[in-house]
Amino acid sequence: MTAEVELPQAPEEARAVFGEFFPEAVRYAELLADAGVKRGLIGPREVPRLWERHLLNCAVLSEVVPEGVTVCDVGSGAGLPGIPLALVRPDLKITLLEPLLRRTNFLQEVVELLGLDHVTVVRGRAEEVLGTLQPVHVVTARAVAPLDRLAGWGVPLLRPYGEMLALKGDTAEEEINGARAALSKLGVVDTEVLHVGEGVVEPLSTVVRVVVGESPGGVRFAAKRAKAARVGRARRRR
């Protein structure tokens, strides 16, 4: 049997970042360290570095998310980055999108326990909810897949001129270079690498920002969205 790993005390940076929602952030960290480990959502080795590597690393993404927008966290898993983002940004309307039942059950429990009224949990894959999920301003993701595949899932969920913000590691620039052709086909008009979390996390969190033009997902997904919209209207008329 694996010995339980103790969750370290929250660093002072966490108080500053989460502000009035610091108690909720602590509760979330406790849930990750307990139920999250028991249910296989995070590894026990991650518990000692939950604050720096996970909660704060994700919370600082808020620095580059516009005010009052809709967000879809693709492949949300244990709620990273969606839950930390929700705790620091009550102005956002966030959907946590996750295909696995045990994960969506955990996410729903967390959302209810923390009283996150601006967060909705949806079970499904990105390609399955296309046309049923309202297009969003921002898609977020973390450690889900290589950039070309991730963009294939996330970009079609965007509104025209929306953006995908993907937390990545040291290979961010390489991933962008390797994915340029795929991104272009998806209607992406701009990409950049951002570094956030100055004075909060070390090293800084690396974010790949992918901006779309008027046709998120390109021609193929425009046709899919149009078909889904027609089906939706037909159902509403019944």
TORVO-878777 format. One record per residue: x, y, z of N, C-alpha, C in turn. Coordinates in steps of 0.2 Angstrom, whole numbers, padded with zeros to 4 digits, always signed. Example, Ala and Ser with C-alpha at 12.3 -4.5 7.8 and 13.67 -1.06 7.14 Angstrom:
BEGIN
+0066-0028+0039+0062-0022+0039+0066-0016+0039
+0064-0011+0035+0068-0005+0036+0064+0000+0039
END
This chain:
BEGIN
+0004-0006+0000+0000+0000+0000+0004+0006+0000
+0003+0011-0004+0007+0017-0005+0005+0022+0001
+0011+0024+0005+0010+0029+0010+0007+0035+0008
+0003+0038+0012+0000+0045+0010+0005+0050+0010
+0005+0054+0005+0010+0060+0005+0006+0066+0007
+0010+0070+0012+0007+0076+0015+0007+0082+0010
+0001+0085+0010+0001+0091+0006+0004+0097+0010
+0009+0100+0007+0013+0106+0010+0008+0112+0011
+0010+0116+0016+0006+0122+0017+0007+0126+0011
+0001+0130+0010+0001+0135+0004+0006+0140+0005
+0010+0142+0000+0015+0147+0000+0011+0154+0000
+0015+0159+0002+0012+0166+0003+0009+0168-0004
+0013+0166-0009+0011+0168-0016+0003+0166-0017
+0001+0161-0014-0005+0158-0016-0011+0163-0013
-0009+0166-0007-0014+0170-0004-0015+0177-0008
-0009+0179-0011-0009+0185-0015-0013+0183-0022
-0012+0178-0025-0015+0176-0031-0023+0175-0030
-0024+0171-0025-0031+0168-0025-0036+0173-0021
-0032+0178-0017-0036+0183-0013-0042+0180-0009
-0048+0183-0010-0053+0181-0006-0055+0174-0007
-0053+0171-0012-0055+0164-0014-0049+0159-0011
-0044+0162-0007-0039+0157-0005-0041+0151-0001
-0046+0152+0004-0049+0146+0007-0052+0141+0002
-0055+0143-0003-0057+0138-0008-0051+0135-0012
-0046+0138-0013-0040+0136-0016-0037+0130-0012
-0037+0132-0005-0034+0127-0001-0038+0120-0001
-0045+0121-0001-0049+0116-0001-0048+0111-0007
-0048+0115-0013-0046+0111-0019-0040+0107-0019
-0035+0110-0016-0028+0107-0015-0029+0101-0011
-0033+0101-0006-0034+0096-0001-0038+0090-0005
-0043+0092-0009-0046+0087-0013-0042+0083-0018
-0038+0087-0021-0033+0084-0026-0028+0079-0022
-0026+0081-0017-0021+0077-0013-0024+0071-0010
-0031+0071-0009-0034+0065-0006-0038+0061-0011
-0044+0064-0013-0048+0060-0018-0045+0060-0025
-0041+0065-0027-0038+0066-0033-0033+0060-0034
-0029+0059-0029-0024+0053-0029-0027+0047-0029
-0032+0046-0024-0036+0039-0023-0039+0037-0030
-0042+0042-0033-0046+0040-0040-0041+0040-0046
-0035+0041-0045-0030+0041-0050-0030+0047-0055
-0032+0053-0052-0032+0059-0056-0026+0062-0056
-0022+0062-0051-0015+0064-0051-0011+0059-0047
-0004+0059-0049+0000+0054-0045+0002+0057-0038
+0003+0052-0034+0005+0054-0027+0012+0058-0027
+0016+0057-0032+0022+0061-0032+0021+0069-0033
+0015+0070-0036+0013+0077-0037+0011+0081-0031
+0009+0078-0026+0006+0081-0020+0011+0086-0017
+0018+0084-0016+0022+0089-0013+0023+0096-0017
+0022+0095-0023+0022+0101-0028+0016+0104-0031
+0010+0102-0027+0004+0104-0030+0003+0111-0031
+0005+0115-0026+0004+0122-0026+0008+0126-0032
+0015+0124-0032+0019+0128-0037+0018+0125-0044
+0018+0119-0045+0018+0116-0051+0011+0115-0054
+0006+0115-0050-0001+0114-0053-0006+0120-0051
-0007+0122-0045-0012+0127-0044-0010+0134-0046
-0004+0136-0044-0001+0143-0046+0001+0143-0053
+0004+0138-0055+0006+0137-0062+0000+0139-0067
-0006+0136-0065-0012+0137-0069-0016+0144-0068
-0016+0146-0061-0019+0152-0059-0017+0158-0063
-0010+0158-0064-0007+0164-0068-0009+0164-0075
-0012+0159-0078-0015+0160-0084-0020+0166-0085
-0023+0167-0079-0028+0173-0079-0025+0179-0082
-0018+0180-0081-0015+0186-0084-0016+0188-0091
-0018+0182-0095-0018+0183-0102-0025+0182-0105
-0030+0181-0100-0037+0180-0102-0041+0186-0101
-0044+0188-0107-0048+0194-0107-0054+0194-0101
-0056+0200-0100-0062+0201-0095-0068+0199-0097
-0072+0195-0093-0079+0194-0094-0081+0189-0100
-0076+0185-0102-0077+0181-0108-0079+0174-0106
-0081+0170-0111-0083+0163-0110-0077+0159-0112
-0076+0153-0108-0070+0149-0108-0072+0142-0108
-0068+0138-0112-0069+0131-0112-0062+0128-0111
-0062+0124-0105-0056+0120-0103-0056+0113-0106
-0052+0112-0111-0053+0106-0115-0048+0100-0112
-0051+0094-0111-0048+0089-0107-0046+0091-0100
-0051+0093-0097-0050+0097-0090-0047+0092-0085
-0048+0086-0085-0045+0081-0081-0047+0082-0074
-0042+0084-0069-0043+0085-0062-0045+0092-0061
-0046+0096-0067-0048+0103-0066-0043+0108-0067
-0037+0106-0071-0032+0110-0072-0031+0112-0079
-0031+0118-0081-0031+0124-0077-0038+0127-0075
-0043+0124-0077-0050+0127-0077-0052+0129-0070
-0051+0125-0065-0053+0127-0058-0049+0132-0055
-0042+0132-0055-0038+0138-0053-0040+0144-0056
-0041+0144-0063-0043+0150-0066-0050+0153-0064
-0055+0148-0063-0061+0150-0060-0061+0153-0053
-0056+0151-0049-0055+0154-0042-0053+0161-0042
-0049+0162-0047-0046+0169-0047-0050+0174-0052
-0054+0171-0056-0058+0175-0061-0065+0174-0061
-0069+0176-0056-0076+0175-0055-0080+0178-0061
-0077+0183-0065-0080+0186-0071-0080+0182-0077
-0077+0176-0077-0077+0172-0083-0083+0167-0082
-0085+0165-0088-0090+0159-0088-0086+0153-0091
-0085+0148-0087-0081+0142-0089-0084+0136-0089
-0083+0132-0095-0085+0125-0096-0079+0121-0095
-0080+0116-0091-0074+0111-0090-0077+0105-0094
-0073+0103-0100-0075+0098-0104-0070+0092-0103
-0073+0087-0102-0069+0081-0100-0073+0074-0102
-0070+0070-0106-0074+0064-0108-0074+0058-0103
-0070+0058-0098-0070+0052-0094-0075+0053-0088
-0079+0048-0086-0084+0049-0081-0081+0050-0074
-0076+0046-0072-0073+0047-0065-0071+0054-0064
-0068+0057-0070-0066+0064-0069-0071+0069-0069
-0076+0068-0073-0082+0073-0073-0085+0072-0066
-0086+0066-0063-0089+0066-0057-0085+0070-0052
-0078+0069-0052-0074+0073-0047-0075+0080-0048
-0075+0083-0055-0075+0090-0056-0082+0092-0054
-0087+0089-0055-0094+0091-0052-0094+0092-0045
-0091+0087-0041-0090+0087-0034-0087+0094-0032
-0081+0095-0035-0077+0101-0034-0081+0107-0035
-0084+0108-0040-0088+0114-0042-0093+0115-0037
-0097+0110-0035-0102+0111-0030-0099+0112-0023
-0094+0109-0021-0091+0110-0014-0088+0117-0014
-0085+0120-0019-0082+0126-0019-0087+0132-0021
-0093+0130-0023-0098+0135-0024-0097+0139-0031
-0094+0136-0036-0092+0139-0042-0098+0140-0047
-0102+0144-0046-0108+0145-0050-0107+0147-0057
-0101+0150-0058-0099+0152-0065-0096+0146-0069
-0096+0140-0066-0092+0134-0069-0097+0129-0071
-0097+0126-0077-0101+0120-0079-0097+0115-0081
-0099+0109-0079-0095+0103-0081-0099+0099-0087
-0095+0098-0092-0098+0094-0098-0094+0088-0099
-0098+0082-0100-0094+0076-0101-0094+0075-0109
-0088+0074-0112-0088+0073-0119-0081+0075-0122
-0080+0073-0128-0074+0075-0132-0076+0081-0136
-0070+0085-0137-0071+0091-0141-0075+0090-0147
-0073+0085-0151-0076+0084-0158-0083+0082-0157
-0086+0079-0151-0092+0077-0150-0097+0083-0148
-0094+0088-0145-0099+0093-0143-0099+0099-0148
-0095+0099-0153-0095+0104-0158-0102+0105-0161
-0105+0111-0161-0112+0112-0163-0117+0112-0157
-0115+0108-0152-0120+0108-0146-0118+0113-0141
-0111+0114-0140-0108+0118-0136-0108+0125-0139
-0110+0130-0136-0110+0137-0138-0102+0139-0140
-0101+0142-0146-0094+0144-0147-0091+0149-0141
-0085+0148-0139-0082+0152-0134-0077+0157-0136
-0076+0162-0132-0070+0167-0134-0063+0164-0133
-0063+0159-0128-0056+0157-0126-0056+0149-0124
-0052+0145-0127-0051+0138-0126-0044+0138-0122
-0045+0134-0116-0038+0133-0112-0037+0126-0112
-0031+0124-0111-0029+0117-0111-0022+0116-0108
-0020+0111-0105-0014+0109-0101-0012+0102-0102
-0006+0101-0105-0003+0094-0105-0008+0089-0108
-0012+0091-0113-0017+0087-0116-0014+0083-0122
-0011+0086-0126-0008+0083-0133-0003+0088-0136
+0000+0085-0141+0005+0090-0145+0000+0095-0148
+0003+0101-0150-0001+0107-0152-0005+0106-0158
-0002+0102-0163-0006+0101-0169-0013+0098-0168
-0012+0092-0163-0018+0088-0162-0023+0092-0157
-0020+0096-0152-0024+0100-0147-0028+0105-0151
-0024+0109-0156-0028+0114-0160-0034+0111-0164
-0033+0105-0166-0038+0101-0170-0044+0100-0166
-0043+0099-0159-0049+0099-0155-0052+0105-0152
-0047+0110-0150-0049+0116-0147-0051+0122-0151
-0048+0123-0157-0049+0128-0161-0056+0128-0164
-0059+0123-0166-0066+0123-0169-0071+0125-0164
-0070+0125-0157-0074+0127-0152-0075+0134-0151
-0070+0138-0154-0070+0145-0153-0075+0149-0158
-0076+0155-0155-0080+0160-0159-0075+0163-0164
-0077+0166-0169-0073+0170-0174-0069+0175-0170
-0062+0175-0171-0057+0179-0168-0056+0178-0161
-0058+0171-0159-0056+0169-0152-0049+0167-0152
-0047+0164-0146-0040+0162-0145-0040+0156-0141
-0035+0151-0142-0033+0146-0138-0027+0147-0134
-0027+0146-0127-0022+0147-0123-0020+0140-0120
-0014+0138-0122-0012+0131-0120-0005+0132-0116
-0006+0129-0110+0000+0129-0105+0005+0123-0108
+0011+0125-0109+0016+0121-0112+0022+0121-0109
+0027+0117-0111+0034+0117-0108+0039+0121-0112
+0045+0118-0111+0051+0122-0115+0051+0121-0122
+0047+0116-0125+0047+0115-0132+0041+0119-0136
+0039+0124-0132+0033+0127-0135+0035+0130-0142
+0041+0133-0143+0042+0136-0150+0043+0130-0155
+0046+0125-0153+0047+0119-0158+0040+0117-0160
+0035+0116-0155+0029+0114-0156+0025+0118-0161
+0026+0125-0160+0023+0130-0165+0025+0129-0172
+0032+0128-0173+0035+0127-0179+0033+0121-0183
+0032+0116-0179+0030+0109-0182+0023+0109-0183
+0019+0114-0181+0012+0113-0182+0009+0119-0186
+0014+0123-0189+0011+0128-0193+0006+0127-0199
+0008+0121-0203+0003+0119-0208-0003+0117-0205
-0004+0113-0200-0010+0111-0197-0014+0117-0194
-0010+0122-0191-0014+0128-0188-0017+0132-0194
-0013+0133-0199-0016+0137-0205-0022+0134-0208
-0022+0127-0208-0028+0124-0211-0034+0125-0206
-0033+0126-0200-0038+0127-0195-0040+0134-0194
-0038+0138-0199-0040+0145-0198-0036+0150-0194
-0030+0147-0191-0026+0151-0186-0023+0157-0190
-0023+0163-0187-0020+0169-0191-0014+0171-0187
-0013+0169-0181-0007+0171-0177-0006+0167-0171
+0001+0166-0169+0003+0162-0164+0009+0166-0160
+0009+0165-0154+0015+0168-0150+0016+0164-0143
+0022+0164-0141+0023+0161-0134+0024+0167-0129
+0020+0166-0124+0020+0170-0118+0022+0167-0112
+0025+0171-0107+0028+0169-0101+0024+0173-0096
+0021+0170-0091+0016+0173-0086+0018+0170-0079
+0016+0174-0074+0018+0172-0067+0024+0175-0064
+0026+0181-0066+0031+0185-0064+0030+0186-0056
+0035+0184-0052+0034+0185-0045+0030+0180-0041
+0027+0175-0045+0023+0170-0042+0026+0163-0043
+0028+0161-0049+0030+0155-0050+0037+0155-0054
+0041+0150-0052+0048+0150-0055+0050+0143-0057
+0051+0141-0063+0051+0146-0069+0044+0148-0070
+0044+0153-0075+0037+0156-0077+0033+0151-0081
+0027+0152-0081+0022+0147-0084+0023+0149-0092
+0023+0144-0096+0024+0146-0103+0017+0144-0107
+0015+0149-0110+0008+0149-0113+0009+0150-0121
+0006+0145-0125+0006+0146-0132-0001+0149-0134
-0001+0155-0137-0007+0158-0138-0009+0158-0146
-0014+0155-0148-0016+0153-0155-0022+0157-0156
-0022+0162-0161-0028+0166-0162-0031+0164-0169
-0037+0164-0169-0041+0162-0176-0044+0168-0179
-0045+0167-0186-0048+0173-0189-0056+0172-0189
-0059+0173-0195-0067+0173-0195-0069+0166-0196
-0065+0161-0197-0067+0154-0198-0064+0149-0194
-0065+0149-0187-0062+0144-0183-0063+0137-0185
-0057+0134-0186-0057+0127-0188-0057+0126-0195
-0057+0132-0199-0056+0131-0206-0063+0129-0210
-0062+0128-0216-0068+0126-0220-0072+0120-0218
-0068+0115-0216-0072+0109-0215-0076+0109-0208
-0074+0113-0203-0077+0114-0197-0083+0119-0198
-0082+0123-0203-0088+0128-0204-0094+0124-0206
-0093+0119-0211-0098+0115-0213-0101+0111-0208
-0097+0108-0204-0100+0104-0198-0104+0109-0193
-0102+0115-0192-0105+0119-0187-0112+0121-0190
-0112+0123-0197-0118+0125-0200-0123+0119-0200
-0121+0113-0201-0125+0107-0201-0128+0106-0194
-0124+0107-0189-0126+0106-0182-0131+0111-0180
-0130+0117-0182-0135+0123-0181-0141+0121-0184
-0141+0119-0190-0148+0117-0194-0152+0112-0190
-0148+0107-0188-0151+0101-0184-0154+0104-0177
-0150+0108-0174-0152+0112-0168-0159+0116-0169
-0159+0119-0174-0165+0123-0175-0171+0119-0177
-0170+0113-0181-0175+0109-0182-0178+0106-0176
-0174+0104-0171-0176+0101-0165-0180+0106-0161
-0178+0112-0161-0182+0117-0157-0188+0119-0160
-0189+0118-0166-0196+0119-0169-0201+0113-0168
-0198+0107-0166-0203+0102-0165-0207+0103-0159
END
